[in-house]
Amino acid sequence: MSVEASGFLPINLLTGFLGSGKTTLLKRILADPAFADTAVLINEFGEIGLDHDLVESVDGEMVLLRSGCVCCTVRDDLATALKELYSRRERGLLPPFRRVIIESTGLADPFPVLSTIKADPVLRHHFCAGNVITTVDTVNGLRQLDTYIESNRQVAVADRLIVTKADLEADSKGDSLRARLRTLNPDAPILTAADPNLDLSSLVAVQSDVSPSGSLSQSGFYCEEPVRLVSSDGVPHQAAISSISLSIDRPVDWTAFGLWLTMLLNRHGERVLRVKGILNLNGEERPVAVHGVQHLVHTPVHMDGWPSEDRSSRLVFILDGLDGALLKRSFEAFTLAHMPVVASCQIAAAR
Ligand SMILES: Nc1nc2c(ncn2[C@@H]2O[C@H](COP(=O)(O)OP(=O)(O)OP(=O)(O)O)[C@@H](O)[C@H]2O)c(=O)[nH]1
């Protein structure tokens, strides 16, 4: 039975390690009119969620994007968020979206996400599995696969693997990454994000045959026996991972900030898994989005405007074995002298 005939709403899981390009790919999908009837759930790690804003939405937990897509943030319970979304659609409170894309956190082990959908009888009644799409960063991907079990799981479960940032690396590194991906997941097509002809429809696809129960066999969504992958030292890495969120309510000096970030990543890049933020810079009307992944700092981008009334600068760091309190103190010392910084640390729970 075709998906349309089945009445099930397909769910695509968009996963991939921290900073590997999930939101970038999501924005590309949502910008395509063919996907205007999409609902997006963004699952965020860190106290200050930023992806929601970086998709250029307005504030609030659930918003209607300019493209007509629905976007909301999941902080606690994925099953509840999906049911709420479906219920609002049925009651005519949301447009009749025809698919859901879940952007997982970069630290997520995809299996619990997938089994949440499988295990819940209500969800099984309304939703079916679309492709699991996994982004892998050419610059940092091999090291992340060497170090983080979650990265291996994200690759193993994929129906489509998207290699990102190939434009920033030599071809030989891209070739090594592809070879590694092939060993972890021999079946999934490996596609390149930089390819202007990347067929988004085949990414956001659904297996053509949907059984009435909604169960699908090919996708990792319905994997009964999760693939067992063991990290090199056998230690779960989540234990050392923490996040710190910094919020600064006065404009930031770009030069001082840039110097501080460069020094931080030069010294501790291995342990700064991700930094992303929205900055209110001295002399700038529009906010600037900054992104870093380990030693790599991406070119800062001026956003179209502030996503909400909040004009404070916000930064989220995800750290592996680096003390967030020390990082905050260093930030204050370098960039803000004695300006107040509101910060909080939390221990990560990979979802
Ligand atoms: N040059 C280049 N930059 C890219 C590519 N894909 C993503 N980026 C950049 O990488 C940075 C991180 O991209 P995001 O899309 O935010 O990554 P993410 O996986 O959503 O990050 P998290 O949600 O924090 O895990 C941004 O600065 C992007 O512009 C790519 O193919 N080439």
The ligand as a MOL file (V3000), in Angstrom:
LIG
                    3D

  0  0  0     0  0            999 V3000
M  V30 BEGIN CTAB
M  V30 COUNTS 32 34 0 0 0
M  V30 BEGIN ATOM
M  V30 1 N 31.5950 24.8070 4.2590 0
M  V30 2 C 30.5440 24.1060 4.6790 0
M  V30 3 N 29.9800 24.4320 5.8450 0
M  V30 4 C 28.9110 23.6960 6.2610 0
M  V30 5 C 28.3860 22.6150 5.4990 0
M  V30 6 N 27.3390 22.0880 6.1840 0
M  V30 7 C 27.2220 22.8200 7.3200 0
M  V30 8 N 28.1680 23.7820 7.3680 0
M  V30 9 C 28.4000 24.7660 8.4470 0
M  V30 10 O 28.6560 24.0440 9.6480 0
M  V30 11 C 28.1800 24.7600 10.7780 0
M  V30 12 C 27.2920 23.8570 11.5940 0
M  V30 13 O 26.1820 23.5080 10.7880 0
M  V30 14 P 24.7700 23.1330 11.4320 0
M  V30 15 O 23.8570 22.8650 10.2910 0
M  V30 16 O 24.3610 24.1160 12.4400 0
M  V30 17 O 25.1440 21.7770 12.1590 0
M  V30 18 P 24.2010 20.8770 13.1030 0
M  V30 19 O 24.5320 19.4600 12.8200 0
M  V30 20 O 22.7790 21.2830 12.9480 0
M  V30 21 O 24.7420 21.3060 14.5300 0
M  V30 22 P 24.1570 20.8380 15.9700 0
M  V30 23 O 22.6750 21.0030 15.9180 0
M  V30 24 O 24.8190 21.7460 16.9420 0
M  V30 25 O 24.5840 19.4200 16.1590 0
M  V30 26 C 27.4490 25.9990 10.2200 0
M  V30 27 O 28.3130 27.1050 10.2810 0
M  V30 28 C 27.1850 25.6190 8.7660 0
M  V30 29 O 27.1190 26.7490 7.9120 0
M  V30 30 C 29.0270 22.2800 4.2610 0
M  V30 31 O 28.6700 21.3250 3.5300 0
M  V30 32 N 30.0970 23.0650 3.8980 0
M  V30 END ATOM
M  V30 BEGIN BOND
M  V30 1 1 1 2
M  V30 2 2 2 3
M  V30 3 1 2 32
M  V30 4 1 3 4
M  V30 5 2 4 5
M  V30 6 1 4 8
M  V30 7 1 5 6
M  V30 8 1 5 30
M  V30 9 2 6 7
M  V30 10 1 7 8
M  V30 11 1 8 9
M  V30 12 1 9 10
M  V30 13 1 9 28
M  V30 14 1 10 11
M  V30 15 1 11 12
M  V30 16 1 11 26
M  V30 17 1 12 13
M  V30 18 1 13 14
M  V30 19 2 14 15
M  V30 20 1 14 16
M  V30 21 1 14 17
M  V30 22 1 17 18
M  V30 23 2 18 19
M  V30 24 1 18 20
M  V30 25 1 18 21
M  V30 26 1 21 22
M  V30 27 2 22 23
M  V30 28 1 22 24
M  V30 29 1 22 25
M  V30 30 1 26 27
M  V30 31 1 26 28
M  V30 32 1 28 29
M  V30 33 2 30 31
M  V30 34 1 30 32
M  V30 END BOND
M  V30 END CTAB
M  END
